[in-house]
């Protein structure tokens, strides 16, 4: 029995809506009240739940379509009725050959794995195999790239890779289908090889043209009309560049239209043909695009200011040299500088809690814990793994956590959960030789500490000029929530704790 899914009542005087997002695709199993799609009207966003448990059979209205009240959206085959039929078309090719390999062969879908909390899509970065290739169980088939991490997709079984449905450079949804494979068989690759070039040519040629026919969200069109905003001044984040209401709001709150223009929109300087032949054009990775967008958003949103100080590293270096061998022997990890800085920052955050807070609308949210972000450079870009509850950890616990997160960052194994929820960040540009810099906030955080290169400099101490290992410190902070006095106090407390580490033990 097939159950119809229809547009619900949208509200008084609202007669139509636009389909913003489908959370399920045909063939997916759904439960009662599980969200199937999201509709957007001029005023509200409406979620459409599943009326029954079963298998989503057909999508009658696609994303971006405008539908009226009570219009048919999709059909669901109730559990136990048509579910097996959706699977059978894939099983029919296996029954054609009557030989033993056909009996053992099984068609398997290669699906997008779970990408992490709040991550709904990824880009296919690299296919390591091509249709017709033999693969082993758990052998890497392709690599996906999200806003922050790379995800490898292994083969679920040994067999032959069939059709590749998502090519390199394409964006795929969470739990979307990437390819098919035949487990235990050695045929079925030829049809896939024929379809791949066709789809590649089609998708490659039509992508730019489709954007001109995209229907923007009704709420976005209404808001643009009310505010007198040109469509060309808004960058759409929806499917195929569709402009959503949030995109219009973002363009209105930006300081100036030019501030939100992507670098690619700026005209290039004239390039001679001989020079152009020696250029290399490489598409930015999703990670690099996200880094660029978040850093620019941070500058556009926060009232960012930086204050500086310097710290004499003599005491920390002496203490580290004295105990590093014993520390490594007992705890199995090296004693580095980061644990000292983490402890010093935790100490300072207790005295200046606004640096460990964030703004949520018109509220200030004070964190009663410290989830310390430790910025780390990787070949693909900057990532910030988070050491959770750093305020409750020992020196050895902090060093072990930093070592573990650093290894994962270098190997591209960090999960989304391990990079979310930070309340304050430390960035160490000194490892690359930076003498001084102004770090950019990691929103929605209100503070970030920049460490720099330790350099011997002549210092006047007790009327004498002596050479001391000095480091410049920089605290960038959101002036909307942190006053200058608080920022300076924070940096002074960090300096005091590092120049006399005994203060950490005495909580002074």
N, C-alpha and C positions, 0 to 999 in steps of 0.2 A: 504494500500500500504506500502510495506517495503522498507526503504531507507538504502543503504549500506554505512558504514563508512570505508574508506580505508586509508592506510598509505599515507601521502602527500609526495611531493618531498622533499628529505632530504638535497639536496645540491650536488654540483659537486663532482663526484667520490664516493659519499656515497650511498651504495646500500642496506644497512640493518640497522635496529635499534632494540633495546630491549625495551619492554614495562616496564616502571618503575612503574607507578601507575595508577590504574583506580580510577577516582573520583566518578564514578557512578556504580550502579549495575543493573542487569536486573530487570525490573519493575519500575525503577525510572523514573519520568517525567523530561524531559530536555527541555530547551529553545534553540532557535536559537543562535549559537555562544557560548553557554555555554561549558566550558571545560569538555571533556569526559575522556581523559587520557593524559598521558605524556610519550613521547618516548625519549629514550636516545641513541645517536650515539657516535662514537669515539670522536666527536668534539663538538657537541651541544646538547641541550635539546629542543625537539619540542613538543608543546602542540597541541592536536587535538580537534578542536571545533565541536560542533554538527551542521550539515548542515541544520537541520529542527527542529521544535518543535514537540514533541511527547513523546513516551515511549520507553526507551531502551529495546529492545526485547531479544537480545542474544549477549553474548561476545564470539566471535570466537577465539580470542587470549587472553591468560591469562597473568597476571603479570609475568615477567621473560622470556616470550617467545621472540624469535628473529624473526622478520618479515621483508620481503623485501618491496621495494617501490611498492605502489599500492596494497599491500596485504590487504585482507579483515580483518578488526578489529572487527566489530560488525554490528548489524542491528538495525534500529529504526523504530518502527511503527508510522507513521505520526499521528498527533493528529486527533482523530475522527474516526480512522480506527480500530486499534487493541488494543487500550488502555483498553477497557472493558474486552477483552478476558483474559488479564493478571490477572484481578481481579476475573473472574468467577470461576476458579478452586477452590478457597477458599470458594466460595459460594455454590458449589455443595453439599458438605456433609450436609449442612443445609437443603437441599430440600428433602433428603432421608426420614427422618421421617415426617409423615403427621400430627403429633400431634401439639398442640398449642405451646409447648415450642420450637419446631423447628422453628416455624414462628417468634417467638420473639428472637431467638438466632442470634448472629452476631459474626463472626470471626474477631478478632482484632489483629493486629501486635503490639508487644511491641518493640519500636525502641530505639536506643541510643539517648539520648537528646543532645542538643547543648552543647559542652564541653568547649567552649571558643575560643577566637581568637588564631589562629595558632596551636590549639590542634586538632589532627586528629585521635587519638586513645586512648583507655582506656583499663584497665584490669578489668574483672569481679571479684570483691573481694568476695562478699557473696550473695548467694540467700537466702532470708528469707522465700520463699515459694517453694513448690515442685509441680510437675505436678499433677493435680487433686484437688489441694487445692482450696477452695472457697476464693475469695478475695473481698474486698470492694473498692469502688472508692477512689482513692488517697492513698490507703494502700501501704506501701513500699514493693516492690517486690524484689529488689536487690540493691546492692551498687556497683558502679563503682569507680575505682581509676585511676586518671591520674597522670602526673608527679608531680602535686602540690596540687590538691584538690580531695576530695571524692565527688561523685555525687550520690544522691539517685534517684532511678527510681520508680515513683508511678504507680499504676494501673490506666489506663485511664477510667475504668468503673468497675462496679461490675460484677462478673461472676466467671468462673472457669479457672484456669491457665492450659493451654494446654502443648504444647511441649516447652522445654527449648532448644534453639538453640545454646546458648553460655554458656558454663559451667564455674564454678569457676576456675580462673587462666588463662582463655583464653583472648586473646587480640581482641578487637572489634574496628571497624572503626566508625568514627562519622556518625550518621544516619544509622548504621547497624542494623540488626534485632536481638533482644535478645531472644524473645519467642513469642508464640501466646497465645491467651486466647479467650474463648467464653463468650461474654457478654449476660447475661440473660438466659443462658442455664445451665444445670447441667450434661452434658455428654461430651464426646470427650476427656477425659483425658487418657483413656486406651492406645490408639495408641501412645500417647506421651511418656507414661511410658515405652513402649517397645523400643522406638527408643533411649531414653536417654542413657541406659547402653551401647548399641551398639556403639554409637558415642563416648562415653566416653572412651571405651576400644580402639577404633581405634585411636582417637587423642592422647591418652596417650602413645600408643606404637610407633607411627610413628614419633612424633615430632623430636627426636634426629636424626633418620635415614635420614630424608629429607634434613638435612643441608649439607650432603656430595654431593648431586646432584644439589645443587643450582648453577645456571648460573650467574656469576658476570656480572656487567654492562660492556659493551664494552669499555667505556672510562676509567673505572677502570683498566681493564686488560691491556689496552694500556699504561696507566701511570705506572703501576707496572713493565711492561717490560722495559720501558724507564729508570726508576729509579733503576731497579734491586732490587725491593722490593719483598720479599717472601709473598705469600698469607697468610701464617700462622702468619705473623707479623702484619696483618691488621685485626681489628675488624669490621665486617660488620654491618651496621645499617639498611640495607634494609630488605625487606620481607624475612623471613626464614634465616636471617643471610647473605643475599646477599651483596657483597661489592660494594659500590658506589664510584664515583670519589672523593667525599668529604672525605670518610673514608681514602683513600690513601693519600690525601693531609694532613689530620690530623696526620697520622702516620709519615709523612715526617717532619712535623714541631715540633713534640714532641721532647723533649730533648734527650730521649733515649727510646729504645723499652720497657724497663722494666717499664718506668714511666707510660705507658698507659695500662699495664696489669691489669686486674681486680683482686681484692683480691682473688677471687676463683681460679685463675690460679696458685697461689703459692702453692707448695706442702705442705700438712699438716704434722705436726710432727707425728711420730708413736703413735697410741692410743691403749692402751690395750683393749681387748674385754670387760673386766669388767667396764672400764671407758666409753667406747662407749655406753654401755647400759644405762648409766646415763646421756648421752648428749641429747639435744633437738635441732633438726635442723629445722629452720624456714626460709622460703623464704623471702628475702628482699622485702619490699613493693616498688612499683614504685616510691613513694615519696622518700624513703630512697635511692634507686638506683640513682635517679636524684640528690639528695643532694650530694652523694658521687662523682658522675661524675662531677658535676659543681664545687665542691670545688677543686677537683684534676685538672680540666681544668684551674681553676683560677691560681693555683700554677704553672702550666706548661706554661701558656701564659703570665701572668703579671710579671714584675720585682718587686715583692712585698717586701716592707720594712716596718718596724714598728718603730715609734718613741713614746716616753713615756713622760708623765709629771704627776703632781699631782695637785689637786685642793682642797682648803680649802672650805668646804661646809657650813661654819658657816653662811654667809650672806643669802644664799638660804634657809637654814633651818629656820633661824629666820624670814625671810620674809614669808615663807610658814606657819609657826606656827601662825604668826600674822593675816594673812588674810584667812586662809583655811576655817573657818566657814562662813565668809561673802561671800567668793567666791562660796562655795557650795550652799549657800542659794540663791544667785543671778543667778548663771548659771546652777544649777542642776547637777553639776559634781564636783568630788574632784579635788583639786589642787595637782598635783603630781610633781615629779622631771622632768619627760620627757618633759614637755612643756618648762621648763627652758633650758634644753639641746638642744631641737630643735631650740629654739630662738637663743641660743648662736652659734649653728652651722650655722644657716642661716646668722647670723651676720659675722661669720668668712669666709663663702663661698663667700660673696660679695668682701672681700679683697683678697682672694686667689681663683680666679675662676677656676683654673686648677684642683682643687680638686673636682669641680662640673662638670667636662668635661669627655669626653670619646674619645678613639681612634677608628677611622673608616678607616681602611686601612692605607693610609699615611696622613690622615687628622685628625686634632683635632677638635672635636665638643664641643663648649662651650655652656652650657645651661644657658639661661637667666631666668630661673625659678628654683625652688627647689621642686622636688617631693621626699619627705623624706620617705625612707624605715625604718620601725620600726620592727626589728627582734623579733619574738615571738615564744616561745617554745610551742609545742602541743604534745599530747600523740603519734601522728604518726610521729613527726619530726619538724624540724625548718621551719617556713614560714616567709616571709617578706612582709606583707601588706604595701601599699604605701599611704602616706598622700599627696595628690596632692595639689600643690601650697601652700605648708606650709609657704613660705616666705610672703604670703599675709594674713595669718591667725592670729587671736588674741590668747592669752593664752587659753581662754575658748574654742575657736574653735579647737585648737590643742588637748586639753584634751578630748573633745567630740569625735573627730575623732579617737583618740587612743583607747578610751573606746569601741567605736563601732566596730572598726577593731579587737580589742582584743577578744571581745565576739564572733565575727564571726570565728576567728581563732580557738578558743577553741571548737566551735560547728562544725567545718569543713565546714562552709558555705561560705568561701571566694571564690569569683569568680576569674577566670584567670585575668580579667581586673584589679582587685583590687590588684594584685601582680606584675603588669608589669609597666615599665616606670620609675622606681625609678632612681634618679640621685645621691643620697648619702644615706648611711645607718647608723643607730645607733643600736648597740647591747648592751643590758644590762645584762651582766653576773653576776652583783652584786646581782640580786634577788636570785641567787642560791648559793651565798656565795663566788664567785670568787674574789680573791684579785688582781690578775693580769693575763692577757692573751694577745695573739696576734691574733686579729680577722682576718679572711680570707676575701678577697675582694669578693663582689657580682658582677661578671662581667655583663655588660661591665663598671661598675662604677670604678672610680679611687680612691675612698676613703671610709673608714668605721671607725667610732668611736666606741671604746669599753669602756663602763662604767663598774665600778667594785664596790665592797663592800665599804660602808662608815665605816671607822674604826677610833676610837679615837687613836691618836698618839701624842707623845711629840714633839712639834715644837719650834724652837728658833725664837721668835718674839720680835723685839726691845730689844734684849739682855736678854730676859726672856724666860724660858722654860715653855710653856703652853700646855695644852691638847686641841687639835682641831680635829673635825671630818674631816678626810682626805679621798680622793678618788684618786686612780690611774686612769689616762686616757691613752688610747692607740689609736694612729691613724695608721692604716695600709693603705699604699698608693701605687699606681703604679708608680715606679720610672722612667718609660719610659716617663711619661708626667709631673709628679710632682717632682720637685727638693727638696733636703733636706731643703733648706731655706724656701721654700713655706710650706712644711709639718710642720716644727717647728713653723713657724709664725701662721699657722692655729690653732695649738694646744695652743699656747700662747694666741691667741685671745679668744678662748673658755674659757680658764682658767680665763682670766681677766674679761670676762663678767659674769662668775659664781661667782667669788669672790667679784664683785661689780655690782650687777644686774642693778644699775642705768645707767650703760654704755649702756645697751640695749635701754633705753628710750631716751638717748641723741645721740644714733647712734655713739658711740665713740669706 
